[in-house]
Amino acid sequence: MRKALGLLFVLALALSACAPQIETGKGEMVFEAVSAGTDALISRTDPTYRPDVTAPFAAELAVFYSVRVTAPAGYSPFTIVQQPSNPREVRATYVARKVDAQGKVLGTVEMSWLVRERGQGMVSVFLTSRSDDPQVDVRALEAQALSHLTSRFRLLASGR
């Protein structure tokens, strides 16, 4: 019995040592990159073609903020503040505002995303959120967004 347990322990240790370790920075989440079916077909015929692996993440974030999430009570729906992007890096900030009858902004919620191609079939995702309204639970909004992403893409490592 002891030999069997010892053998299982050694086997488990060996397997964990063989598994690739993915290092993450603070706040970084590493996902498996997903490219569209057409990207896969083109890349087989054209070795110089580089699929846009950040686009599926940006598209899912757009779906999340337009359909899945509800802004805090009294706030406008989230809108995107477009930022310069390229096939290797997407930056997007989603903003919801609470405005009084005179148009004065009473509160703001910002959720800023950076989706960056990491290489080796991986994408790094960073989320920075803030609100100037202490009644808004930013962590709960982040949890909803991250839950949506992890339901759509495979999370490989997290520094959050």
C-alpha positions in Angstrom: 0.0 0.0 0.0 2.8 2.4 0.9 4.6 1.6 -2.4 1.4 2.3 -4.3 0.9 5.6 -2.6 4.5 6.5 -3.1 4.4 5.6 -6.8 1.2 7.7 -7.2 2.9 10.6 -5.5 5.9 10.4 -7.8 3.7 10.1 -10.8 1.7 13.1 -9.8 4.8 15.1 -9.2 6.3 14.1 -12.6 3.1 15.1 -14.4 2.9 18.5 -12.7 6.5 19.1 -13.6 5.8 18.3 -17.3 2.8 20.7 -17.5 3.7 24.0 -19.1 3.7 26.8 -16.5 2.3 30.1 -17.7 3.6 33.1 -15.8 1.2 36.1 -15.5 1.7 39.6 -14.4 -0.4 41.4 -11.8 -4.0 41.6 -13.1 -3.2 39.6 -16.2 -5.5 36.7 -17.3 -4.2 34.4 -20.0 -6.7 32.8 -22.3 -6.4 30.3 -25.1 -6.5 32.2 -28.4 -9.4 31.4 -30.7 -9.4 32.3 -34.4 -12.3 32.1 -36.8 -12.7 29.1 -39.0 -11.8 31.2 -42.1 -8.6 32.3 -40.4 -7.7 28.6 -39.9 -8.4 27.8 -43.6 -6.4 30.8 -44.9 -3.4 30.2 -42.6 -3.1 26.6 -44.0 -2.8 28.0 -47.5 -0.9 31.2 -46.8 2.0 30.8 -44.3 2.4 34.6 -44.1 -1.1 35.1 -42.9 -1.5 36.0 -39.2 -5.0 35.5 -37.8 -6.5 38.3 -35.7 -6.8 36.4 -32.4 -7.9 39.5 -30.4 -11.1 40.1 -32.4 -13.2 37.2 -30.9 -12.5 38.7 -27.4 -13.4 42.2 -28.5 -16.6 40.9 -30.1 -17.6 39.0 -26.9 -17.0 42.1 -24.8 -19.3 44.1 -27.1 -22.0 41.4 -26.8 -21.6 41.3 -23.0 -22.0 45.1 -22.6 -24.8 45.4 -25.1 -26.9 42.4 -24.1 -25.8 40.7 -21.0 -25.0 43.3 -18.4 -27.3 45.8 -16.8 -25.7 49.1 -15.7 -26.2 50.0 -12.0 -29.6 51.5 -11.1 -29.9 55.1 -12.3 -27.1 54.8 -14.8 -27.2 54.9 -18.5 -26.4 51.7 -20.4 -22.7 51.1 -21.0 -21.3 52.7 -24.1 -17.9 52.0 -25.7 -15.2 54.7 -25.9 -13.3 53.5 -29.0 -9.6 53.5 -28.6 -6.9 52.8 -31.2 -6.5 49.1 -31.8 -4.7 46.8 -34.2 -4.8 43.0 -34.8 -2.4 42.3 -32.0 -3.9 44.6 -29.4 -7.4 45.9 -28.6 -8.2 48.6 -26.1 -11.8 49.3 -25.2 -13.4 51.3 -22.3 -17.0 50.8 -21.5 -18.6 53.8 -19.6 -22.0 54.2 -17.8 -23.0 57.5 -16.3 -25.6 58.7 -13.8 -26.9 62.1 -14.9 -29.4 64.4 -13.1 -32.3 66.3 -14.8 -30.1 69.2 -15.6 -27.5 67.0 -17.4 -24.9 67.1 -14.6 -22.9 63.9 -14.2 -23.5 62.5 -10.7 -21.5 59.3 -11.2 -19.4 57.4 -13.6 -18.5 53.7 -14.0 -15.5 52.8 -16.3 -14.4 49.3 -17.2 -11.2 49.4 -19.4 -10.0 46.3 -21.2 -6.7 45.5 -22.9 -6.7 42.4 -25.0 -3.2 41.6 -26.3 -1.8 38.8 -28.4 0.7 36.9 -26.3 1.9 34.4 -28.9 2.0 30.7 -28.7 -1.8 30.5 -29.2 -2.5 32.7 -26.1 -4.1 36.1 -25.4 -3.5 38.3 -22.4 -6.5 40.2 -21.0 -6.4 43.0 -18.5 -9.4 44.7 -16.8 -9.2 48.0 -14.9 -12.4 49.3 -13.4 -13.3 52.3 -11.4 -16.3 54.2 -10.1 -16.6 57.6 -8.4 -19.8 56.4 -6.8 -19.2 54.4 -3.6 -22.6 52.7 -4.0 -21.6 51.0 -7.2 -20.1 47.5 -6.6 -17.4 47.5 -9.3 -16.1 44.1 -8.2 -19.5 42.6 -8.9 -19.6 44.1 -12.4 -16.1 42.7 -13.0 -17.2 39.3 -11.8 -20.0 39.3 -14.3 -17.7 40.3 -17.1 -15.0 37.8 -16.3 -17.6 35.0 -15.8 -18.9 35.8 -19.3 -15.4 35.6 -20.8 -14.5 32.4 -19.0 -17.7 30.8 -20.2 -16.8 31.6 -23.8 -13.0 31.1 -23.8 -10.6 28.8 -21.9 -8.7 30.5 -19.1 -5.2 29.2 -18.8 -3.8 31.3 -16.0 -4.7 34.3 -13.9 -2.7 36.9 -12.0 -5.9 38.4 -10.5 
